[in-house]
Amino acid sequence: MDAMRGQGGIQMLLSAEQEAQQIVTSAKNNKTARLRQAKLEAENEVAQYRAHLEDEYQKSLSEKSGSSDSTVKRLETETETKIGNLKAAASKSSPDVVAMLMKYIVTTKN
């Protein structure tokens, strides 16, 4: 009878060991799956953040180049205005300069 009880106890221990092994294996598999999922989520998050930074960088570049274009246009307008003012001043004083030069050329000193 003790042999039967001992045999049953051994069977019970073996089945408990197998069940424990299955639980450990299942836990390892679940942990591995969670780690893979976390890695995928982290990679997606990094990709989204990288895309966000790239968008901000491109926006910054376009704003800076846009302001550069507007600065160039503003400077061209200012330059044209100043050139126009100088031409007007030159044409205004041109007859006086021509008269003064003619006076010095035509007049002789004794």
C-alpha positions as CSV (number, residue, x, y, z in Angstrom):
1,M,0.0,0.0,0.0
2,D,2.8,2.3,0.8
3,A,4.3,1.5,-2.6
4,M,1.0,2.6,-4.2
5,R,1.0,5.8,-2.2
6,G,4.6,6.5,-3.0
7,Q,4.0,5.8,-6.7
8,G,1.0,8.1,-6.6
9,G,3.0,10.8,-4.8
10,I,5.8,10.6,-7.4
11,Q,3.2,10.9,-10.2
12,M,1.7,13.8,-8.5
13,L,5.1,15.5,-8.1
14,L,5.9,14.8,-11.7
15,S,2.7,16.3,-13.0
16,A,3.1,19.3,-10.6
17,E,6.6,19.8,-12.0
18,Q,5.3,19.6,-15.6
19,E,2.6,22.1,-14.8
20,A,5.1,24.4,-13.2
21,Q,7.3,24.1,-16.2
22,Q,4.4,25.0,-18.5
23,I,3.6,28.0,-16.3
24,V,7.2,29.2,-16.4
25,T,7.4,28.7,-20.2
26,S,4.1,30.5,-20.6
27,A,5.4,33.4,-18.5
28,K,8.6,33.6,-20.5
29,N,6.7,33.6,-23.7
30,N,4.4,36.4,-22.4
31,K,7.3,38.4,-21.2
32,T,9.1,38.0,-24.6
33,A,5.9,39.1,-26.4
34,R,5.5,42.1,-24.1
35,L,9.1,43.1,-24.8
36,R,8.6,42.8,-28.5
37,Q,5.4,44.9,-28.3
38,A,7.2,47.5,-26.2
39,K,10.1,47.6,-28.7
40,L,7.7,48.2,-31.6
41,E,5.8,50.9,-29.7
42,A,9.1,52.6,-28.8
43,E,10.3,52.4,-32.4
44,N,7.0,53.9,-33.6
45,E,7.2,56.7,-31.0
46,V,10.7,57.5,-32.1
47,A,9.7,57.5,-35.7
48,Q,6.8,59.9,-35.0
49,Y,9.1,62.2,-32.9
50,R,11.7,62.2,-35.7
51,A,9.1,63.1,-38.2
52,H,7.8,65.8,-36.0
53,L,11.3,67.3,-35.6
54,E,11.9,67.0,-39.3
55,D,8.6,68.9,-40.0
56,E,9.6,71.6,-37.5
57,Y,13.0,71.9,-39.2
58,Q,11.5,72.1,-42.7
59,K,9.0,74.8,-41.4
60,S,11.9,76.7,-39.8
61,L,13.9,76.6,-43.1
62,S,10.9,77.7,-45.1
63,E,10.2,80.6,-42.8
64,K,13.9,81.7,-42.8
65,S,14.1,81.5,-46.6
66,G,10.8,83.2,-46.9
67,S,12.0,86.1,-44.7
68,S,15.1,86.2,-46.8
69,D,13.1,86.6,-50.0
70,S,11.1,89.4,-48.4
71,T,14.3,91.0,-47.2
72,V,15.7,90.9,-50.8
73,K,12.5,92.4,-52.2
74,R,12.5,95.1,-49.6
75,L,16.2,96.0,-50.2
76,E,15.6,96.1,-54.0
77,T,12.7,98.5,-53.5
78,E,14.8,100.7,-51.2
79,T,17.7,100.7,-53.6
80,E,15.5,101.6,-56.6
81,T,14.0,104.5,-54.5
82,K,17.5,105.8,-53.6
83,I,18.7,105.5,-57.2
84,G,15.6,107.5,-58.3
85,N,16.3,110.1,-55.7
86,L,20.0,110.4,-56.7
87,K,19.0,110.7,-60.4
88,A,16.4,113.4,-59.6
89,A,19.0,115.4,-57.5
90,A,21.6,115.0,-60.4
91,S,19.1,116.2,-63.0
92,K,18.1,119.0,-60.8
93,S,21.6,120.3,-60.3
94,S,22.9,119.4,-63.8
95,P,22.1,122.7,-65.5
96,D,23.9,124.6,-62.7
97,V,27.0,122.3,-63.0
98,V,27.0,122.7,-66.8
99,A,26.7,126.5,-66.5
100,M,29.5,126.6,-64.0
101,L,31.8,124.5,-66.2
102,M,31.0,126.6,-69.3
103,K,31.8,129.7,-67.3
104,Y,35.2,128.4,-66.3
105,I,36.0,127.1,-69.7
106,V,34.9,130.2,-71.6
107,T,36.3,132.8,-69.2
108,T,40.0,133.6,-69.6
109,K,42.2,135.0,-67.0
110,N,44.7,137.7,-67.8
